[in-house]
Structure formats: structure tokens, C-alpha cells
Amino acid sequence: MYKKVLVTGGSGFVGRRLKKIKPNWTYMSSKDCDLTDKAQIRKYLDRVKPDAVIHLAARVGGIKEASQNQSEFFYLNSLINLNVIHESYLAGKKEFCLV
């Protein structure tokens, strides 16, 4: 259906399992791109040129860290989501899935 699919959060829990089912897709991890930086996302999308984006990435941590830093986690995940959605939109990606 789609020639090139980009999956953010490719090294995460869901991303690693999805890679077993769809190994030919492109899997982005935090080592590849800082999703809090719109310019890095734009460069990555320009380089990879996906037909569709599946967004699985999020700032995660253990229960203790997440409970002690709720505001930071909420802020960073909101920023990451908005950045990926916005840059995908600007790049003309009409097929987008936010999980």
C-alpha cells in the first residue's frame, strides 16, 4: 500500500515488536532525531521521504521518575506530538497515525 513508512519510537516497546512484523519500514529512535527540535524532524523527513508516518515516540521513564516529574513528561510529550504532527503536515504527509 505505502512504499515507505516511517515509525517514530522505533526502539521502544511497541516499535521493536512492530519491526518484527514490518521489517522493511523505517524505524526512527531518539538516537536518530531529537523530536523536541522541529528543525531536526524537518531534516529527517526530507532525508527519509516517507509516504506515511506512524508516531509511537514518547518521553518515558520508570513509575517513580514519571510520578516525580509529571509536568515535565506532559510538556515534553505534548511538544513531541505537536512537532511530529506539524512537521509531517508541512512535509505533505497525508497519512499519519498517532498511537
For each residue, the residues with C-beta under 8 A, 3 or more apart:
1:
2: 5 50 51 52 95
3: 51
4: 25 26 48 49 50 51 52
5: 2 22 25 26 50 51 52 53 54
6: 25 26 28 45 48 50 52 53 54
7: 10 15 18 19 22 25 26 27 28 53 54 56
8: 15 28 35 53 54 55 56 57 84
9: 12 14 15 28 29 55 56 57 58
10: 7 15 16 19 26 27 28 29 56
11: 15 16 27 29 30 31
12: 9 15 16 29 56 57 58 60
13: 16 17
14: 9 17 18 56 99
15: 7 8 9 10 11 12 18 19 27 29 56
16: 10 11 12 13 19 20
17: 13 14 20 21
18: 7 14 15 21 22 25 27 54 56
19: 7 10 15 16 22 23 25 27
20: 16 17 23
21: 17 18
22: 5 7 18 19 25
23: 19 20
24:
25: 4 5 6 7 18 19 22 54
26: 4 5 6 7 10 48 50
27: 7 10 11 15 18 19
28: 6 7 8 9 10 32 33 44 48 57
29: 9 10 11 12 15 32
30: 11 33 34 35 57
31: 11
32: 28 29 44
33: 28 30 37 40 41 43 44
34: 30 37 40
35: 8 30 40 41 57 80 83 84
36: 76 79 80 83
37: 33 34 40 41 83
38: 41 42 83 86 87
39: 42 43
40: 33 34 35 37 43 44
41: 33 35 37 38 44 45 83 84 87
42: 38 39 45 46 87 90 91
43: 33 39 40 46 47
44: 28 32 33 40 41 47 48
45: 6 41 42 48 49 50 87 88 91 93
46: 42 43 49 91
47: 43 44
48: 4 6 26 28 44 45
49: 4 45 46
50: 2 4 5 6 26 45 53 93
51: 2 3 4 5 93 95
52: 2 4 5 6 93 95 96 97
53: 5 6 7 8 50 84 88 93 95 96 97
54: 5 6 7 8 18 25 97 99
55: 8 9 81 84 85 88 96 97 98 99
56: 7 8 9 10 12 14 15 18 99
57: 8 9 12 28 30 35 80 84
58: 9 12 77 80
59: 72 73 76 77 80
60: 12 66
61: 64 65 66 69 73
62: 65 66
63: 66 67
64: 61 67 68
65: 61 62 68 69
66: 60 61 62 63 69 70 73
67: 63 64 70
68: 64 65
69: 61 65 66 72 73
70: 66 67 73 74
71: 74 75
72: 59 69 75 76
73: 59 61 66 69 70 76 77
74: 70 71 77 78
75: 71 72 78 79
76: 36 59 72 73 79 80
77: 58 59 73 74 80 81
78: 74 75 81 82
79: 36 75 76 82 83
80: 35 36 57 58 59 76 77 83 84
81: 55 77 78 84 85 98
82: 78 79 85 86
83: 35 36 37 38 41 79 80 86 87
84: 8 35 41 53 55 57 80 81 87 88
85: 55 81 82 88 89 96 98
86: 38 82 83 89 90
87: 38 41 42 45 83 84 90 91
88: 45 53 55 84 85 91 93 96
89: 85 86 92 93 96
90: 42 86 87
91: 42 45 46 87 88
92: 89
93: 45 50 51 52 53 88 89 96
94:
95: 2 51 52 53
96: 52 53 55 85 88 89 93
97: 52 53 54 55
98: 55 81 85
99: 14 54 55 56
